[in-house]
């Protein structure tokens, strides 16, 4: 089976609690409207995504919509990302965002992922 990048296989997900806990001490963090994005390099050849959406965001319908939008963005852009583990933490503001809004905000972050911290200071969000 050929991986075209248009899927979201289990190998591209953070699935265990320990994987999420490793990211809590990651040095790479940035905030954009509606989200806190935490990432660190991994020893795999692909980017992996984890999503945290607490009840503070809203009811299950709203949380699932936000998570669906995040997964879709990652699915479309994961081949362009460096080999990192990413945890996107949704904030209250994300509940009112449309898919184009989310794409705009996460595109800003995707430019920073995989770049050294000194270059990140030069890049503007």
C-alpha angles and dihedrals in degrees: 000000000000119000106224093177093242092106135072104223125184090254089065094056135083101231110163130071091234090059091054092046091054088059094054089074095043116129095214111083134144137172128220129170107300098000146068111208121200123182143166134181117267134201094241128091096242142054118257127204133214124180127203116192115164128194089262087081095060143268123337093268092058094043091050092049091053091047091048091053091048093050091049092051091049093046091055096044107031097101090059093054126090120248097282141133109237128194115190112198112200119219130202093268091062090069090072097044125107123219093262089052091052092047091051093051097043092047087063090055096043089063090058098046112101096015121115116257093248091058092045090064089059094049113083123216 
